[in-house]
């Protein structure tokens, strides 16, 4: 995760306008707090990624999914004594029109995935993770295909996104709790 955060931040210092997502207030509140790692990826950056050479059919699918994304925001804090409080605060700001997609719990942390859906299309995916000493909130927005996001997450080693592959077979509206320990 640190490598991705550092690479993205160094590649681009984006302060462009993003769509108003569910937790903009949370991001705005902590964006100048240097104890947080922050990543903002604009639709322009996703557009640049889609111009890369495609070598396999899987790459083509991933590039197609990326082309529909409008932005990604990540706010993370390691060695956070207040990680559980941050987790609760982030959840308090999520509007009621977001549906819980999946919950993953293990001995160290809780992770929840929430979506905003309209007309059968997912327009935003939120992931909020809080542990004993780590916290992360991620907002991915645009036209979202969960299976492709899971593949992208695995390839880019984005912590948490690998859990999305578990959703594929669930029926809409079901909540899924996992009591398995995730790999660290």
Secondary structure as a PSIPRED ss2 file (coil, helix, strand):
# PSIPRED VFORMAT (PSIPRED V4.0)

   1 X C   1.000  0.000  0.000
   2 X H   0.000  1.000  0.000
   3 X H   0.000  1.000  0.000
   4 X H   0.000  1.000  0.000
   5 X H   0.000  1.000  0.000
   6 X H   0.000  1.000  0.000
   7 X H   0.000  1.000  0.000
   8 X H   0.000  1.000  0.000
   9 X H   0.000  1.000  0.000
  10 X H   0.000  1.000  0.000
  11 X H   0.000  1.000  0.000
  12 X C   1.000  0.000  0.000
  13 X C   1.000  0.000  0.000
  14 X C   1.000  0.000  0.000
  15 X C   1.000  0.000  0.000
  16 X C   1.000  0.000  0.000
  17 X C   1.000  0.000  0.000
  18 X C   1.000  0.000  0.000
  19 X C   1.000  0.000  0.000
  20 X C   1.000  0.000  0.000
  21 X C   1.000  0.000  0.000
  22 X C   1.000  0.000  0.000
  23 X C   1.000  0.000  0.000
  24 X H   0.000  1.000  0.000
  25 X H   0.000  1.000  0.000
  26 X H   0.000  1.000  0.000
  27 X H   0.000  1.000  0.000
  28 X H   0.000  1.000  0.000
  29 X H   0.000  1.000  0.000
  30 X H   0.000  1.000  0.000
  31 X C   1.000  0.000  0.000
  32 X C   1.000  0.000  0.000
  33 X C   1.000  0.000  0.000
  34 X C   1.000  0.000  0.000
  35 X C   1.000  0.000  0.000
  36 X C   1.000  0.000  0.000
  37 X E   0.000  0.000  1.000
  38 X E   0.000  0.000  1.000
  39 X E   0.000  0.000  1.000
  40 X E   0.000  0.000  1.000
  41 X E   0.000  0.000  1.000
  42 X E   0.000  0.000  1.000
  43 X H   0.000  1.000  0.000
  44 X H   0.000  1.000  0.000
  45 X H   0.000  1.000  0.000
  46 X H   0.000  1.000  0.000
  47 X H   0.000  1.000  0.000
  48 X H   0.000  1.000  0.000
  49 X H   0.000  1.000  0.000
  50 X C   1.000  0.000  0.000
  51 X C   1.000  0.000  0.000
  52 X C   1.000  0.000  0.000
  53 X C   1.000  0.000  0.000
  54 X C   1.000  0.000  0.000
  55 X C   1.000  0.000  0.000
  56 X C   1.000  0.000  0.000
  57 X H   0.000  1.000  0.000
  58 X H   0.000  1.000  0.000
  59 X H   0.000  1.000  0.000
  60 X H   0.000  1.000  0.000
  61 X H   0.000  1.000  0.000
  62 X H   0.000  1.000  0.000
  63 X H   0.000  1.000  0.000
  64 X H   0.000  1.000  0.000
  65 X H   0.000  1.000  0.000
  66 X H   0.000  1.000  0.000
  67 X H   0.000  1.000  0.000
  68 X C   1.000  0.000  0.000
  69 X E   0.000  0.000  1.000
  70 X E   0.000  0.000  1.000
  71 X E   0.000  0.000  1.000
  72 X E   0.000  0.000  1.000
  73 X E   0.000  0.000  1.000
  74 X E   0.000  0.000  1.000
  75 X E   0.000  0.000  1.000
  76 X E   0.000  0.000  1.000
  77 X E   0.000  0.000  1.000
  78 X C   1.000  0.000  0.000
  79 X C   1.000  0.000  0.000
  80 X C   1.000  0.000  0.000
  81 X C   1.000  0.000  0.000
  82 X C   1.000  0.000  0.000
  83 X H   0.000  1.000  0.000
  84 X H   0.000  1.000  0.000
  85 X H   0.000  1.000  0.000
  86 X H   0.000  1.000  0.000
  87 X H   0.000  1.000  0.000
  88 X H   0.000  1.000  0.000
  89 X H   0.000  1.000  0.000
  90 X H   0.000  1.000  0.000
  91 X H   0.000  1.000  0.000
  92 X H   0.000  1.000  0.000
  93 X C   1.000  0.000  0.000
  94 X C   1.000  0.000  0.000
  95 X C   1.000  0.000  0.000
  96 X C   1.000  0.000  0.000
  97 X C   1.000  0.000  0.000
  98 X C   1.000  0.000  0.000
  99 X E   0.000  0.000  1.000
 100 X E   0.000  0.000  1.000
 101 X E   0.000  0.000  1.000
 102 X E   0.000  0.000  1.000
 103 X E   0.000  0.000  1.000
 104 X E   0.000  0.000  1.000
 105 X E   0.000  0.000  1.000
 106 X C   1.000  0.000  0.000
 107 X C   1.000  0.000  0.000
 108 X C   1.000  0.000  0.000
 109 X E   0.000  0.000  1.000
 110 X E   0.000  0.000  1.000
 111 X E   0.000  0.000  1.000
 112 X E   0.000  0.000  1.000
 113 X E   0.000  0.000  1.000
 114 X E   0.000  0.000  1.000
 115 X E   0.000  0.000  1.000
 116 X E   0.000  0.000  1.000
 117 X E   0.000  0.000  1.000
 118 X E   0.000  0.000  1.000
 119 X C   1.000  0.000  0.000
 120 X C   1.000  0.000  0.000
 121 X E   0.000  0.000  1.000
 122 X E   0.000  0.000  1.000
 123 X E   0.000  0.000  1.000
 124 X E   0.000  0.000  1.000
 125 X E   0.000  0.000  1.000
 126 X E   0.000  0.000  1.000
 127 X E   0.000  0.000  1.000
 128 X E   0.000  0.000  1.000
 129 X E   0.000  0.000  1.000
 130 X E   0.000  0.000  1.000
 131 X E   0.000  0.000  1.000
 132 X C   1.000  0.000  0.000
 133 X C   1.000  0.000  0.000
 134 X C   1.000  0.000  0.000
 135 X E   0.000  0.000  1.000
 136 X E   0.000  0.000  1.000
 137 X E   0.000  0.000  1.000
 138 X E   0.000  0.000  1.000
 139 X E   0.000  0.000  1.000
 140 X E   0.000  0.000  1.000
 141 X E   0.000  0.000  1.000
 142 X E   0.000  0.000  1.000
 143 X E   0.000  0.000  1.000
 144 X E   0.000  0.000  1.000
 145 X C   1.000  0.000  0.000
 146 X H   0.000  1.000  0.000
 147 X H   0.000  1.000  0.000
 148 X H   0.000  1.000  0.000
 149 X H   0.000  1.000  0.000
 150 X H   0.000  1.000  0.000
 151 X H   0.000  1.000  0.000
 152 X H   0.000  1.000  0.000
 153 X H   0.000  1.000  0.000
 154 X H   0.000  1.000  0.000
 155 X H   0.000  1.000  0.000
 156 X H   0.000  1.000  0.000
 157 X C   1.000  0.000  0.000
 158 X C   1.000  0.000  0.000
 159 X C   1.000  0.000  0.000
 160 X C   1.000  0.000  0.000
 161 X H   0.000  1.000  0.000
 162 X H   0.000  1.000  0.000
 163 X H   0.000  1.000  0.000
 164 X H   0.000  1.000  0.000
 165 X H   0.000  1.000  0.000
 166 X H   0.000  1.000  0.000
 167 X C   1.000  0.000  0.000
 168 X C   1.000  0.000  0.000
 169 X C   1.000  0.000  0.000
 170 X C   1.000  0.000  0.000
 171 X C   1.000  0.000  0.000
 172 X C   1.000  0.000  0.000
 173 X C   1.000  0.000  0.000
 174 X C   1.000  0.000  0.000
 175 X C   1.000  0.000  0.000
 176 X C   1.000  0.000  0.000
 177 X E   0.000  0.000  1.000
 178 X E   0.000  0.000  1.000
 179 X C   1.000  0.000  0.000
 180 X C   1.000  0.000  0.000
 181 X C   1.000  0.000  0.000
 182 X C   1.000  0.000  0.000
 183 X C   1.000  0.000  0.000
 184 X C   1.000  0.000  0.000
